[in-house]
Amino acid sequence: MTREAAKGSLLILPVLLLMTLPTPVRAGACAAAPVVARGEESSFVWLAKTKARANWRRKVRSMPGLGPGYANWARAENTEERCLSGPAGAICIFTGTPCLP
């Protein structure tokens, strides 16, 4: 190996090492896919929404790679709140992509 080739490989080694390190998650980063959660049936729509939001947060907190930092519905992107009402009460389904602050 020539002296120039040895120097070149020594310069490349730190770059390769930096490329293999995990990259930190930057603030404002969002999950790759939306999370869907359904609440329990309730007599009132506001209560059905509260239950669906709580289930969404619980589901996000328990997902590998996400956790409590992502579990804020107000920071989620592409959110959708669907509620169905009938004679027995209301049920809601929340869909949203979890994001960091």
N, C-alpha and C positions, 0 to 999 in steps of 0.2 A: 504494500500500500504506500502510495506516495505521501509526502508531507501535506500537500494541498488536499488530498482526499481525506486524510485523517482530520484536518481542520474542519472540512466541510461536514463530516459526520458528527463532529463534536458540536457544531452549531445547530444541526438538525435535531439532535437528541433532546434538548430542552423543549423545542417546539412540539415534538411528538409527545413528550410527557405532559405538557400543558393540554394537549388535545384529548388525552385520555382521562383527565380529571373531570368529575361531575361538575356541570355548570350550575351555579346557584340560581334559584328561582327568583326572578326579578319581581319587584312590586307591580301589582296590577295584572299579573299573569293569570290566565284562565285555564280551566281544565280543557281537555281535548274534546270532550263530549258532554252533552247536557245530561242532567239527572232528573228523573221523573219519580214523583212520590204522590201517593194517594192518601187522603185522610179518611178517618172513620165517619160514618153517617152521623149527622147532628140535626137537631131541631131547628137551628138557625144557621144562615149562610156564614155569618161572621165567625161562628164557632167552627164550622166546617173548614173555613180558610185557615183559622188558627191551627187546627189539627194537621192539615195538609202541610203547612209551612214548617211545623215542628217535625213532622216525619221527613220532610226534605232535608232539614238541617241534620237530623239524626243519621240519615242515610249518607250524606256528604262526609260527616265526621268519621264514619266507620269505613269509608272507602280507602283502600291502600293508595298512597300517593297524594291524597287530598288532606283530610283532617280538619281540625277546628278552624284553622286560618281561612279556609274556603267556605265555611258554613254560615255565611251571612246572606240571607235572601236579598237584602237591599243592594248588595254588591254584585249579585248575579247578573249575567247578561242574557239577552234573548229569552226573557222570562215570559211565561204564559200561565195564567190562572184560569182554569176551567172549572166551573161549578154547575152541577146538575141538581135541580130541585124537583121534588115530587111530593106526593101525599105523606110519605114516611119521613121526609126531611130532606136535607141537602148533603151532597158529597162533593169534594173538590179534589182536583188533580193539579199539582204544581209541576211545571217543567222549567228548568233554567240551567245555564252553564255557570258553575261555581267559579268565582274569581277571588284573588287575593286583594288586600287593600292597596 
